[in-house]
Amino acid sequence: MTSRAGNHGETRGSRGVVRTLELLWDMSPRAVRGPRPGQTLDRIVGTAVRIADAHGLDAVSMRRIATELGIGTMSLYRYVAGKDELVDLMLDRCRWTGDCADGPGADWRTVLECLAREGLARCRLHPWLLRADRSRPKPGPGDGDGDGMEKVISRIRPMGLPDPELVSVVVMIDSYVTGAARIQGVTAAGRVPATAALSEDFSGPDFDHFEFGLKRILDGLEAFVERSAAAAGGGAQGA
């Protein structure tokens, strides 16, 4: 009995993932009978994102969205199964796309700077992204872990690092952005008692903490790239 229950739960979970992927890629089967849908999935997701941007992720509910759209709550379930599925769609809508890596002529440092600044701007625009569960990303049209990652990797390949290290560089930048955005949010809310002992200008407009940290990370990467190139050159000469 236990084994069957476990398999059943796994099957339901798998179906949920399949359903979400169908919605992300607009692959859900179309109904050929019955009334035409009065809404679109795009409008529903857009409404959910606007609510989350203004009031936080906790404010997003099927009832709230239905009220915003002027329809009955049960009508929404024709499009999404519930909030978890809706949040997956919201995350896909707001993920980074790697578009900043499209510009011609930019070196790897410029690409990473652009990536970091774009990420911070996205977190400021959608603060709820820092709270959303991104532990099970699903590859949708806006998936930054797919095409976006490939764009960035292709643009920073001149660093001359092996692929695992290139991926680690992108993860490093993303982690820095997320951490910096969290700290900025906490500081802005005045929830850091230890800062009372610091000078009044520690968070003033004359010092950009984000840019300072970003430059130090990129300086470190630049030194690492130079050392790696020198070591590779030395090894080639020795051979």
Disulfide bonds with the S-S distance in Angstrom:
none
